[in-house]
Every structure is written in C-alpha cells, then in structure tokens.
Amino acid sequence: MKALTPYVPGEQPKLANLVKLNTNENPYGPSPRVIEALRAEAADSLRLYPDPNSDRLRDAIGVFHGVEANQVFVGNGSDEVLAHAFQALLKHDLPILFPDVSYSFYPVYCGLYGIEYREIPLTESFEIRVEDYFIPNGGIIFPNPNAPTARLLGLPEIERLLEKNSESVVVVDEAYVDFGGESAIKLVARFPQLLVVHTLSKSHSLAGLRVGYAIGQPELIEALNRVKDSFNSYPLDRFAQAGAIACMQDHGYFDETRHKVMATRERMVAEMSRLGFSVLPSSANFIFARHPAWEGEKLAARLREQSIIVRHFKKPVRIAPFLRITIGTDAQCEALINALKAILS
Ligand SMILES: Cc1ncc(COP(=O)(O)O)c(C=O)c1O
C-alpha cells in the first residue's frame, strides 16, 4: 500500500473572511427545501438504518432525468460512484484511456485497483479529439466539461466516439455539465456501453452532503451494485437521501442558481481578458486562465496574501502557468478582479 499515490483534495482552510475559489463549490446555499427536508429527518428514525437501495432517491433522479429507477446508481459523492465504476467496469487486460490533463483522481483509482491506463494528450488548445481514442482499449473515461480545463466536448462528438467504441465502457463524468453543457444521458438508451456520472456537489450546492449518481442501462447499473454491495450496503445515510430527494424536486432553485453562476462567469471572463489573461472557453463553474507575464504559482501565492484562494496545479508541466478559479458570487469575483488589478499594476 506504500506504493499508492493518493488524491490530494483542494484545501479547506479554517480561516474567516476567505474568498474561497479553489474547490469549485457553489457560492449559493442549497435549496431551502433541502434544508427543510434535513430538519425533518433529524428524528427518532435515525436509530434505524437507511434504505440500502435509496429507492425513493433513485425514483426522484429518474424523474429528474426522464429515465427508469433501474438505470440509476447512487453513491457517497460521485467520487465513490467513479471508484465503483473503475472496479466494476474498467478493469480489463487492455489499458483504459483518459486525457493527459483531466481529473487527477482517475490515475489514483487505477493505482488502487491495478488498472493499466494510457493518457491521451489533449490538443494544443486543450481539447479532446475523439479520433485519438479510436484505438483498442479497456474503457474510456473523461470529464465533460473537462477538469481543470473547463472545455466542453459537444454531444455529436461523444456520439461519434460511442459509435466507434462499442466493445468497452465509456464513462462521461458530467460533474460540471449543468453550467453550459448538454448531457450525454440522452444517448444512454442507444448506447449500452455508456455510463454518465453526475454529482450534487456543484450545480446543486450540496458538496457537504456527499451524493453522486450514475445513469446507464440496467446491466451496467447491476455491475455497479454488485461492487457496492460487496463494499458498503449503506453508502447514503438518511440525511443524504432525504436532502437529495428534496433537491431533485426543486427544479426552479437549481435553474436560478446555475444561471446566476453562468452570468457571473461571463462577466468574470470579460474582466480577466481585459486584464490580459488568456481564458479557455468555459462551460463549467470555474475558469482556467493564464497571464503572459506571471507564473501561475506566484500569482496564486500573491492572491493568497490577500485571502483569495485559487487552485494551481504543478503537473502536468503544460498547465503549470494556469490558475483554476471557481466562479463565486459577484462580490467574490469583484474582490478577485480588484486584487488582480493591484497585483498586475
Ligand atoms: C471531474 C470531477 N468529477 C468528480 C468529482 C467529485 O465530486 P463529488 O465526489 O463531490 O461528487 C469532481 C470534484 O471536484 C470533479 O472535478
């Protein structure tokens, strides 16, 4: 086990008055209906185990996306859903494929489960080129929009990939899709090899509740359930199930907050560009930006001196000049822009 290289999550500093733009959380609180449901759940029934199959939640997710409950798998955050997908669906003789710049948990799961992988370079402009994946493989996984680049791969391209890749599972990790992308869930009915993974941590403002889910045809879902029931029968506690059900039923709040985040993003991209940053096109609740005159690490350190925390990745080397900045409230973004103006001048 000493050979394992674990994932390093973004920091959660315990300081007051921080402008925290480093872990892609939603700046707005969850739906008031979620809070109400959680309060109602704080009751005597907590002495009882939760529903091991999260039936009511899977029904609610099914209604939200227009699929059957037997096409839905839920887990303790999408990280757990992804972990089970690696073990249940992506462990084969051939290496699995994912982009060289991508969610840094993927190689960690490969290490944990002994899965061979091959990293496929993104293009010069940090895009996924689906042709590069038309090679024999044990499975394919990528975030869409990609993280940390924020770039979106269009649905017709995903469809083309699925048409060419029918022999192995394709996992599309849509953690950020609600901020401007089109979900591949609509392709699930046509492609039995497709698994689409979602989370309530970003567009639903519930990172603290730890709920994620996957949608695919029943055969893939059954495989995930076999792994889950060999590991932990009760991954979602009573609060997580009750809160997530209420969340799935409040479309209005979901739409309002995600559109607010997208509007702030557009303003922030414009301001950053005016300051001389190159900002990759973003369909997520974060941007990936670099300044021609500054090293990413130095700029992150200077922002930190002003209590503004953003994320910087040292590796791979070609993303070292960039900063990944979460879209906060308008006031947080204004604080960031003002700090950048002061630093750059
Ligand atoms: C691409 C991607 N997938 C999955 C996750 C995991 O999210 P969670 O475990 O909170 O559902 C993250 C979190 O940052 C992410 O960036």
The ligand as a MOL file (V3000), in Angstrom:
LIG
                    3D

  0  0  0     0  0            999 V3000
M  V30 BEGIN CTAB
M  V30 COUNTS 16 16 0 0 0
M  V30 BEGIN ATOM
M  V30 1 C -14.4480 15.9770 -12.7460 0
M  V30 2 C -14.9000 15.6530 -11.3680 0
M  V30 3 N -15.5320 14.5020 -11.1520 0
M  V30 4 C -15.9480 14.1640 -9.9170 0
M  V30 5 C -15.7400 14.9830 -8.8280 0
M  V30 6 C -16.1490 14.5030 -7.4680 0
M  V30 7 O -17.2210 15.1740 -6.9440 0
M  V30 8 P -18.0260 14.6320 -5.6880 0
M  V30 9 O -17.2980 13.4510 -5.1180 0
M  V30 10 O -18.1040 15.7700 -4.7600 0
M  V30 11 O -19.3760 14.2280 -6.2160 0
M  V30 12 C -15.0740 16.1910 -9.0030 0
M  V30 13 C -14.8290 17.0600 -7.8440 0
M  V30 14 O -14.2180 18.0650 -7.8500 0
M  V30 15 C -14.6460 16.5400 -10.3000 0
M  V30 16 O -13.9730 17.6700 -10.5250 0
M  V30 END ATOM
M  V30 BEGIN BOND
M  V30 1 1 1 2
M  V30 2 1 2 3
M  V30 3 2 2 15
M  V30 4 2 3 4
M  V30 5 1 4 5
M  V30 6 1 5 6
M  V30 7 2 5 12
M  V30 8 1 6 7
M  V30 9 1 7 8
M  V30 10 2 8 9
M  V30 11 1 8 10
M  V30 12 1 8 11
M  V30 13 1 12 13
M  V30 14 1 12 15
M  V30 15 2 13 14
M  V30 16 1 15 16
M  V30 END BOND
M  V30 END CTAB
M  END
